[in-house]
Amino acid sequence: MAIQGTNNNDNLVGTSGNDTIQGLNGNDTLSGLGGNDRLEGGYGNDTLYGGTGNDLFV
């Protein structure tokens, strides 16, 4: 599933499947949960949590 944030501070949470989560701008928190996820923080001071699975942090 593709999940995309905004130019503001976002709290984005994935699913139990494979996700691509993009924070864009702002100070974001990205949580992948289950599955093999790709977490892209973008600009800002971001916090990324992978969860279970083989996750990629960009």
N, C-alpha and C positions, 0 to 999 in steps of 0.2 A: 504494500500500500504506500502511496506517496503522500507525505504530510509536509506542508509548507507553512512556515510562520509568516510574520509581517515585519515591517521595519521597526516595530516596538519590541518591548521585552515580552517574550513568549515562554510558556511552559507547554512543551509538546511531548505527547506520550504516544508511543507506538502500540502495536497489537501483538498477539502471540505469534503472528506470521512474520514473513520477511518484509521489512519496511525500509524506505528511504525517507529520512527526516531532514529537512533543510530549515535552519533557523533564520537565515537571511541576516538583517541588521538587528541591532539591539543586544541586550544582555539576556541570552536565552538559556533555558534548561531543556535538554533533549534526553528523553529516556526511551531506549529501544525495546525493553521488555524481552519477550521470547523471539526466536527466529534469528536469522542471519541478517543483521541490519547495517545500513550505511547511514552514519550520522554526520551531517555537515553543519558545523556551527555558523559559519559565515563571519561577518564583521561583528565586533563587540566582545565583551568578556563572557564567554559561554561556558556552561558546565554540561558535560556529556556523560551519560550512564548507558552502558551497553546492555546489561542484563545477560540472560543465557543465550547461547548460540555463538557463532563466529561473526563478530561485529567489526566494522571498519570505521575508524574515526578520521575525518578529513578536516 
